[in-house]
Amino acid sequence: VILGEALTRVYNAPPPSATTPYLEGVDLDRVRMLMDEAADGYLPPETIQQLLDAASIPRAAEGVATNQESLQGLAADMGFPLAMKVVGPIHKSDVGGVALGIDNQEDLIRQYELMLRIEGATGVLLQPMLEGMELFAGAKYEPTFGHVVLCGIGGIYVEVMKDLASGLAPLSLSEAEQMIQSLKGYNMLEGIRGQDGINIQSYAEILVRLSTVLRYATEIAELDLNPIIGMGDRLVVVDARIRIDKSRKSKVESLK
């Protein structure tokens, strides 16, 4: 729904000004390898982690547990409090597949057992609990335009106020910064009323790196990084969903 809200805005958008995609820190060979190995449909968490790492997009530490032994091992490594998300179903929150603020072993086991009862569950994903400003970045492939890249502030600003900005991949840093600055809630990102803001350039770099990945991985039909948690200078992707459509593999651009 969020991605669809911005598509009409693209008709009035100028073509991308970036003649050369931003390549600093992006491992294109790794991106292509992951795409070549991917199957149609939604990528598993492990592949998403590798893709974000290949693009140097910061992400939260996470691990997938498929039994109680691996669950307790991950919890010991990460420490409480933790967030738990079901692996398998696509719309996790709709099926009760998200538990936040788990701070003891009893709740850890209880939530794990509850999530394994969800239809289609294959395990759970554990992450440390992170607090900060919620942001998002997304993308959708449109045959007429290519990849449309979106950004916005999370919570009510996306769901109710439809506070979105859009651009076409590949983005330059200046284009990404202009997208961010056009948001109605931009003052929040700078910091207001005693609340800390975020590092705008770091947010712009995430958008630009994302757009570079999309330029060389046109198999990506939809992508949603939501939320990205902003904590001052640190921005971290907490949840990501990526859908692959291999029918466009022939359109992938050469890396040369």
SVG drawing of the C-alpha trace seen along z (x, -y; Angstrom):
<svg xmlns="http://www.w3.org/2000/svg" viewBox="-5 -23 39 51">
<polyline fill="none" stroke="black" stroke-width="0.4" points="0.0,0.0 2.8,-2.4 4.6,-1.8 1.5,-2.2 0.7,-5.6 3.7,-7.3 3.4,-5.8 1.3,-8.7 3.9,-11.2 6.5,-9.7 4.7,-10.9 5.8,-14.4 9.3,-13.4 12.3,-14.3 14.5,-11.4 17.4,-10.4 20.3,-12.8 22.9,-10.3 24.8,-9.1 26.9,-6.7 25.4,-4.9 27.0,-5.4 29.4,-2.4 31.4,-3.2 31.1,-0.3 28.7,1.7 29.9,5.2 28.3,5.6 29.7,9.1 28.2,10.2 24.8,8.6 24.7,10.4 25.7,13.7 22.9,13.4 20.4,12.5 21.5,15.4 21.0,17.9 17.7,16.4 14.4,18.0 11.1,16.3 9.2,15.0 10.2,13.4 13.9,13.8 14.7,15.6 16.1,13.6 19.7,15.0 19.8,13.8 18.4,10.4 21.1,10.0 23.8,10.9 22.3,8.4 22.2,5.5 25.8,6.4 26.9,6.4 25.4,2.9 27.0,1.7 23.5,0.8 23.7,1.1 21.3,3.7 20.4,4.9 22.2,8.1 19.9,11.0 19.7,14.7 17.2,17.4 16.3,20.1 14.6,23.4 14.8,25.2 15.1,24.3 18.9,24.9 19.6,22.4 17.0,20.0 18.7,19.9 22.1,19.7 21.1,16.6 19.5,15.0 22.6,15.5 24.8,13.9 22.5,10.9 21.2,10.3 17.8,9.2 15.6,7.3 14.8,9.0 12.4,8.8 11.1,12.0 9.5,12.4 8.1,15.5 9.9,16.8 7.7,18.1 4.5,16.0 4.9,12.8 2.6,10.5 4.1,11.2 2.1,8.7 -1.2,9.8 -0.8,13.4 0.5,12.4 4.1,13.2 5.8,10.3 6.8,10.0 8.7,7.1 10.5,6.4 11.1,10.0 13.3,9.7 13.5,13.2 13.9,16.9 10.3,17.8 8.8,15.3 11.4,16.3 10.3,19.9 6.6,19.0 6.7,16.7 8.8,19.2 6.3,22.0 3.4,19.6 5.0,18.6 5.7,22.1 2.0,22.8 1.4,20.1 0.6,21.7 3.6,21.7 6.1,20.9 9.6,22.4 11.3,20.7 11.8,17.3 14.1,14.4 15.7,12.8 17.0,9.2 18.1,6.9 15.4,4.3 16.4,0.9 14.7,-2.4 14.9,-5.6 13.1,-7.4 11.4,-5.1 12.1,-5.7 11.5,-3.6 12.9,-3.1 11.1,-1.2 11.1,-0.5 8.9,1.0 9.6,1.8 7.4,0.1 7.7,1.2 7.4,-2.4 9.9,-4.0 12.1,-1.2 12.6,-1.2 10.7,-3.9 12.5,-4.6 10.5,-5.9 11.4,-7.3 9.5,-8.6 9.1,-8.9 7.5,-5.9 4.4,-5.7 1.5,-8.1 3.5,-10.1 3.4,-7.2 0.1,-5.4 -2.1,-8.4 -0.5,-11.5 1.1,-9.8 4.3,-11.7 6.3,-10.2 9.0,-11.3 9.9,-9.4 12.6,-9.3 13.9,-7.1 16.9,-4.8 19.7,-5.4 19.8,-8.3 22.6,-10.8 23.4,-11.9 21.9,-15.3 18.7,-13.8 18.3,-11.6 18.9,-14.6 16.3,-16.6 13.8,-13.7 14.4,-13.7 14.2,-17.5 10.8,-17.5 9.1,-15.4 6.5,-17.3 8.1,-15.9 11.7,-16.9 12.0,-19.1 11.7,-16.0 14.7,-14.5 16.7,-17.6 15.6,-17.4 12.9,-19.5 11.6,-20.2 14.6,-18.7 14.4,-15.5 17.5,-14.3 17.5,-14.2 19.2,-11.8 22.2,-12.0 20.5,-13.1 23.5,-12.2 23.5,-8.6 19.8,-8.3 20.6,-9.7 23.4,-7.2 21.1,-4.3 18.7,-5.5 21.5,-5.9 23.1,-2.5 19.6,-0.9 19.1,-2.6 22.5,-1.2 21.5,2.3 18.2,1.9 20.1,0.7 22.0,3.9 19.4,6.3 16.2,5.6 14.9,9.0 13.9,7.1 10.2,6.4 9.4,5.0 11.6,4.0 10.6,2.6 13.1,1.6 10.7,0.8 11.5,-0.3 15.0,-1.8 15.7,-3.0 17.5,-6.3 19.6,-6.8 21.6,-10.0 24.4,-9.3 23.5,-5.6 20.8,-4.3 20.0,-0.6 17.6,1.5 15.4,3.6 13.1,5.3 13.3,5.9 11.1,7.6 12.3,8.3 10.4,10.0 12.1,11.4 10.7,11.7 13.2,13.6 11.2,12.9 13.2,9.7 16.6,11.3 17.3,10.6 17.0,6.9 19.8,6.8 22.4,4.3 26.0,5.2 28.3,4.6 31.0,3.3"/>
</svg>
